[in-house]
Amino acid sequence: MAAVKRRLQDLEHAVEELERRVEAERGAPPAPTAGRAESLVTIPDAPYDSGLWTDTDDEGLGARDRHAP
């Protein structure tokens, strides 16, 4: 039982330390993530050309003109 109490106190101290760190960093602007802007892709809101989907299979459903086995 003493070990459980000790672990609980350790957890409480760790949570208090984390709360102090969060409060200290709240006023600071978020750190920029390197390389993130280059990995973003803008997807247009315009509908896709239906010709893109000609002769395609629905993934997991098979061909449009055939039935699943």
C-alpha positions as CSV (number, residue, x, y, z in Angstrom):
1,M,0.0,0.0,0.0
2,A,2.9,2.3,0.7
3,A,4.3,1.8,-2.8
4,V,0.9,2.7,-4.3
5,K,0.8,6.0,-2.2
6,R,4.3,6.8,-3.3
7,R,3.5,6.3,-7.0
8,L,0.3,8.4,-6.6
9,Q,2.4,11.2,-5.1
10,D,4.9,10.9,-7.9
11,L,2.0,11.2,-10.4
12,E,0.6,14.2,-8.6
13,H,4.0,15.9,-8.7
14,A,4.4,15.1,-12.4
15,V,1.0,16.6,-13.2
16,E,1.7,19.7,-11.2
17,E,5.0,20.2,-13.1
18,L,3.2,19.7,-16.5
19,E,0.6,22.2,-15.5
20,R,3.4,24.7,-14.6
21,R,5.1,24.2,-18.0
22,V,1.8,24.6,-19.9
23,E,1.0,27.8,-18.1
24,A,4.5,29.1,-18.8
25,E,4.2,28.4,-22.5
26,R,0.6,29.6,-23.0
27,G,1.8,33.1,-23.8
28,A,4.4,32.0,-26.3
29,P,3.4,31.6,-30.0
30,P,3.3,28.0,-31.3
31,A,6.6,26.8,-32.6
32,P,6.6,26.5,-36.4
33,T,6.8,22.9,-37.8
34,A,9.6,22.6,-40.3
35,G,8.6,21.2,-43.7
36,R,4.9,21.2,-42.9
37,A,3.9,23.9,-45.3
38,E,5.5,22.1,-48.2
39,S,3.6,18.9,-47.5
40,L,0.2,20.5,-47.6
41,V,-1.8,20.0,-50.8
42,T,-4.7,22.3,-51.7
43,I,-7.8,20.4,-53.0
44,P,-10.1,22.5,-55.1
45,D,-13.8,22.7,-54.3
46,A,-14.8,22.3,-58.0
47,P,-16.2,18.9,-58.9
48,Y,-13.9,16.4,-60.6
49,D,-14.2,15.7,-64.3
50,S,-16.3,12.5,-64.6
51,G,-14.0,11.4,-67.4
52,L,-11.4,10.7,-64.8
53,W,-13.5,7.8,-63.6
54,T,-14.2,6.1,-66.9
55,D,-13.3,2.4,-67.0
56,T,-12.4,2.3,-63.3
57,D,-13.3,-0.3,-60.7
58,D,-14.8,0.6,-57.3
59,E,-12.1,-0.5,-54.8
60,G,-13.4,-3.5,-53.0
61,L,-16.6,-3.8,-55.0
62,G,-15.2,-5.0,-58.3
63,A,-16.1,-3.8,-61.8
64,R,-19.3,-1.9,-62.3
65,D,-20.8,-4.3,-64.9
66,R,-20.1,-7.5,-62.9
67,H,-21.5,-8.9,-59.7
68,A,-19.4,-9.9,-56.7
69,P,-18.8,-13.7,-56.4
